[in-house]
Amino acid sequence: MVKLPAEMIFETMRYPLLLGLIVLSALGLSACKIGTPFRMADNDRANTSVDKNQTVMVGITHVVVGQNRKRTKTFWNHVKSVQGSLEEQPGFIGGAIRRELFGNEAWTMTVWTDEESLNGFVRSQVHRTAMTEGWPALKSARFARMEVSRDQIPLSWKQAEELLDTVGRSYTVGSVPAVASSP
């Protein structure tokens, strides 16, 4: 069968076009983020007498994870351990996690009854172990905390990023000890 000129052009262009679409899709999705919904602690969901005007402490973390696969796996295993321990932490109200779908950035948002509870969590064994063993996987990290009215939670991720940009502390790996003192 003889191909017409238009069919020949399509035939030779099909694979580069397909490859181009795949690359464009990947580039567009690299900035795409996926996250868990904000989840209230079981003990807080059951509490119907919560004062919505009460102030609470919000902790936000943003990390850029490096490319070392072994270290990255260790980091994510510790993230799971920390997430699993949150319900047991005194003063924990709720939290969420978000990460880039095809990238290397991740964010956490946790809400606590007060700064003392957040500091207690930061000093807890599960968090200290995660920081010590997971820190080498990171290129950089940013941390922020802020008191807000309980009726403002959960913050949107846009609000969380603005908080990081305005009052966050930034670190690159090697610039601070893995287990930094809390402010």
C-alpha positions as CSV (number, residue, x, y, z in Angstrom):
1,M,0.0,0.0,0.0
2,V,1.3,3.4,-1.0
3,K,1.3,6.1,1.7
4,L,0.2,9.6,0.9
5,P,2.5,12.5,1.9
6,A,0.3,13.5,4.8
7,E,0.3,9.9,6.2
8,M,4.1,9.8,5.9
9,I,4.5,13.1,7.8
10,F,2.1,11.8,10.6
11,E,4.0,8.5,10.7
12,T,7.4,10.2,11.2
13,M,6.0,12.8,13.7
14,R,3.9,10.3,15.8
15,Y,6.7,9.3,18.2
16,P,8.3,12.7,18.7
17,L,4.8,14.1,19.3
18,L,4.0,11.4,21.8
19,L,7.3,11.9,23.6
20,G,6.7,15.6,23.6
21,L,3.3,15.1,25.2
22,I,4.8,12.8,27.9
23,V,7.5,15.3,28.7
24,L,5.1,18.2,28.9
25,S,2.8,16.2,31.1
26,A,5.7,15.3,33.5
27,L,6.8,18.9,33.6
28,G,3.3,20.1,34.5
29,L,2.9,17.4,37.1
30,S,6.2,18.0,38.8
31,A,4.7,21.0,40.6
32,C,1.5,19.0,41.3
33,K,1.0,18.4,45.0
34,I,-1.0,15.8,46.8
35,G,-1.9,15.7,50.5
36,T,-3.9,14.1,53.2
37,P,-7.0,16.0,54.4
38,F,-6.6,17.7,57.8
39,R,-7.5,15.1,60.3
40,M,-8.6,15.9,63.8
41,A,-7.3,13.7,66.6
42,D,-9.9,11.1,67.8
43,N,-10.0,12.6,71.3
44,D,-10.6,16.1,69.8
45,R,-13.4,15.0,67.5
46,A,-15.3,13.6,70.4
47,N,-14.9,16.9,72.4
48,T,-18.1,18.8,71.6
49,S,-17.5,21.6,74.2
50,V,-14.5,23.1,72.4
51,D,-14.1,26.9,72.7
52,K,-13.7,28.1,69.1
53,N,-12.1,31.3,70.3
54,Q,-9.3,29.4,72.2
55,T,-5.8,30.0,70.8
56,V,-3.9,27.0,69.5
57,M,-0.4,26.5,68.2
58,V,0.2,25.6,64.6
59,G,3.5,24.0,63.5
60,I,4.4,24.0,59.8
61,T,7.4,22.2,58.2
62,H,8.6,22.3,54.7
63,V,11.5,20.0,53.5
64,V,13.4,19.4,50.3
65,V,14.5,15.8,50.2
66,G,17.8,14.9,48.5
67,Q,18.4,12.2,45.9
68,N,20.0,9.5,47.9
69,R,17.5,6.6,47.8
70,K,18.6,4.9,51.0
71,R,18.5,8.1,53.0
72,T,15.2,9.1,51.4
73,K,13.6,5.7,52.3
74,T,14.8,6.2,55.9
75,F,13.3,9.7,56.0
76,W,9.9,8.5,54.8
77,N,9.9,5.6,57.2
78,H,10.4,8.0,60.0
79,V,7.6,10.3,58.7
80,K,5.3,7.3,59.0
81,S,6.5,6.5,62.5
82,V,6.0,10.1,63.6
83,Q,2.5,10.2,62.0
84,G,1.6,7.0,63.8
85,S,2.6,8.5,67.1
86,L,0.7,11.8,66.8
87,E,-2.6,10.6,68.4
88,E,-0.6,9.6,71.5
89,Q,1.1,13.0,71.9
90,P,-0.3,15.2,74.7
91,G,-2.0,18.2,73.3
92,F,-2.2,17.1,69.7
93,I,-5.4,18.4,68.0
94,G,-4.9,17.5,64.3
95,G,-2.7,17.5,61.3
96,A,-2.0,17.0,57.6
97,I,0.8,16.2,55.2
98,R,1.4,17.2,51.6
99,R,4.1,16.4,49.1
100,E,4.9,17.0,45.4
101,L,3.6,14.2,43.3
102,F,6.8,13.9,41.2
103,G,9.1,16.2,43.1
104,N,11.1,16.1,46.3
105,E,9.3,18.6,48.5
106,A,7.0,17.9,51.4
107,W,5.0,19.9,54.0
108,T,3.5,19.0,57.4
109,M,1.0,21.0,59.4
110,T,0.2,20.0,63.0
111,V,-2.0,21.8,65.5
112,W,-1.5,21.7,69.3
113,T,-3.3,23.0,72.3
114,D,-0.4,25.2,73.2
115,E,3.3,25.8,72.6
116,E,4.3,23.5,75.5
117,S,2.6,20.6,73.8
118,L,4.3,21.3,70.5
119,N,7.7,21.6,72.3
120,G,7.0,18.3,74.1
121,F,6.3,16.6,70.7
122,V,9.5,18.1,69.2
123,R,11.5,16.6,72.2
124,S,9.6,13.3,72.1
125,Q,11.7,10.2,71.4
126,V,10.0,9.3,68.1
127,H,10.5,12.9,66.8
128,R,14.1,13.1,68.0
129,T,14.9,9.7,66.4
130,A,13.3,10.9,63.1
131,M,15.3,14.1,63.2
132,T,18.6,12.4,63.9
133,E,18.2,9.6,61.4
134,G,16.1,11.4,58.8
135,W,18.0,14.8,58.7
136,P,20.8,13.5,56.4
137,A,18.2,12.8,53.7
138,L,17.3,16.5,53.5
139,K,18.7,19.3,51.3
140,S,16.9,21.9,53.3
141,A,14.1,22.5,55.8
142,R,12.0,25.3,57.0
143,F,10.0,25.5,60.2
144,A,7.4,28.0,61.4
145,R,4.9,28.1,64.3
146,M,2.2,30.5,65.1
147,E,-0.7,31.0,67.6
148,V,-4.1,31.2,65.9
149,S,-7.7,31.1,67.0
150,R,-9.1,27.6,67.0
151,D,-11.8,28.6,64.6
152,Q,-9.1,29.3,62.0
153,I,-7.9,25.7,61.8
154,P,-7.2,24.0,59.6
155,L,-5.1,26.6,57.8
156,S,-5.1,26.4,54.0
157,W,-1.8,25.2,52.5
158,K,-1.5,28.7,51.0
159,Q,-1.7,30.2,54.5
160,A,0.8,27.7,55.7
161,E,3.3,28.6,52.9
162,E,2.8,32.3,53.7
163,L,3.5,31.6,57.3
164,L,6.8,29.8,56.3
165,D,7.7,32.8,54.1
166,T,7.1,35.4,56.8
167,V,8.2,33.9,60.1
168,G,9.8,30.6,59.1
169,R,13.3,29.6,60.0
170,S,15.3,28.0,57.1
171,Y,18.2,25.5,57.4
172,T,20.4,23.7,54.9
173,V,21.7,20.3,55.9
174,G,24.8,20.7,57.9
175,S,23.9,24.2,59.1
176,V,22.3,23.0,62.4
177,P,22.4,19.8,64.5
178,A,19.9,17.2,63.5
179,V,18.1,17.7,66.8
180,A,17.8,21.5,67.1
181,S,16.5,23.0,70.3
182,S,13.0,24.4,70.1
183,P,12.5,28.1,70.2
